[in-house]
Amino acid sequence: MAKGSLLAILLVGLPALAAGADNSLPLFLVQRSTNANVVHYDAKIAAGRLDPQEPVVAYWIMAAEDGRREKLNFLERNEAYGFSIQRDGSADSYTIRIVSDRQRAIRVMVKDGAAIAETTIGGHRAYLERIFITTRKVLTVNRTVSAELYGADVATGEKCYEKIMR
């Protein structure tokens, strides 16, 4: 499936997720070359701030199937899409590190009523919008070939991009 088609499928589902009934705001997505299912990362909000009990959640939207929301399984949480989280010295921001790329810090905060995920993309401080993972099948296992990060420069708003080969 072409990237444009995948993005169109994703955008159809986003309005229902924005400021959802569970008081969450979208942060960024992880898309994969294998199918249209997408991992969503959301900031959970309580009293206008990140919820100190569970500031960030990750889950699947099964767009290749029926569009249902599904929790990450044990292997996905521990080897691919799960994350560690640490408070940044205040109740207003946290740093997450996705388990498949523990080197890259992603700072999560609420700014002007929107949830943002800030990291470095292509040498620029940027708001992370999505990650696209390209895989290839080796025997029965999908192996990561590359990860492409997309975002917007914090200072200028210009698009940022970085491709990481594995």
N, C-alpha and C positions, 0 to 999 in steps of 0.2 A: 504494500500500500504506500502510496506517495505521502511525503510529509504533509503536504497541503491538505490531503484528504483526512489524515489523522487529526490534524489541528482542527479542521471543521467539525469532526465528530466530537472532539473535546469541548469546543466552545458551545456546542448545543447543550451540554450538561452543566456548564458552569453557573448559569444564573440560579439554578436551584440550590447550589452549594454556597453561594455568597451569603454571608451573615445567616447561616443556617439555624435551624431550630435548636441545635446543640450549642449555639453561641460561638461558632467558629468562623474564622475568616481565612480565605485561601492564601497560602504562601508561595508555593511553587509545585511543579509537576515533574515526574520522571516518566518519560515515554520510552518505549523499546521498539526495536526493529522487528521483534517476533510477532506482535499482534497489537491491536488497538487498546488493550487493557492498560490502564495508567495508574501510577501511584500518586496520590495527592498528599501533600503535607499542608496542614492547616494549623493556624494559631487558635487556641481556645481562649475565649475572652470571658472574664468575670469582672463586673463593675468597671468596664471600660479599660481594663488592663489585662495582661497575660495572666491566665489562671495559674496560680502558684502550685496547685495540685497536679495539673496536667497542661503545661503551657503549649505543647505541640503534639499533634496526633498525625499518624500516617496510616493510609488505608488505600485499598484498590477501588477503582471504578471499573467494573467489568464491561467495558464498551464493546468488546468483541463478542459478547454474549447478549445479556439482557439489560445492561446498564446498572446492575445492582451494586451496592456498596458492600465490600468484603474486608474483613480484617486481614492483616499480614499473618502468614503462618509462622511457626517457630523458625524454620530455616530462613525464610525471608527476613524476619526481624534480626536474626543473629549473623547472617552472612551477606545480606545484600542491601535492604532498604530500611532496616531499623536504624536507630541513632542513639547516641548518648547525649545527655543534656546537662548543662551546668548554668547556674545563675551567674550573671555578670556583675555582681556586686550591688544590684538593686532589683526591685520587683519589675522594672520596666524592660529588661532585656535578658536574653539567654543566649548561650552558644550551643549549637548542636553540631555533631560530627556524625555523618552517615557512616555506618559500619564498613561499607565497601570502599570508603575513601576517608579514613580517619585523620589524614593530614590536613584536610581542608576544613577550616572553621567557618561556620555559617551563623552569623549573628541575627537573632530573631527579635523583633520589637514591634510595637504598635506606634505608628506615626500618623498624625492627622486622620485618625479613624481607620487607617488601613494597616493590615499586617504586612511587614516587609522582612525579607531574608537578604541580608547583606553579606557578600563574600568578595573574593578577588577573582575576576574573570579576565584573562588575557592581560594581566598586569594592572588592571583598573579596579578600584573599589566600585562594586556594582550591586544592583538589586537583582537577585537571582529570580528568573521567571520559569525556566524549565531546563531539564537535562534530558538529552536524547542518548540512549544507550544502543550501540550497534553490537549485535552478537552473531556468532556463527556456531552451528551445531558441530560438536566433536563427539562422535559416537552417539551417546544419548544425552549429553549435557550441553547446554548453551554456554559458550565461553564469551566473555566480553572482549570485543575488538577495540572499541573506542567509546569515549564519553564526550559529548558535546554540550558545553554550557552556554546558555543564552541569558542575557540580562540587559540592564540599562545602567549606564554610568551614573553614579551617585551625584556628581557635580554637574554634568552636562545633559544627562538624559539620553545621550547617544547610545545606540545599540552596542553591546559587547558580546564577543564570542571567543570561545577557547575550545580547542579539540585536544583531548588527551588520549594518546594511543596506549593500549595495555600490552 
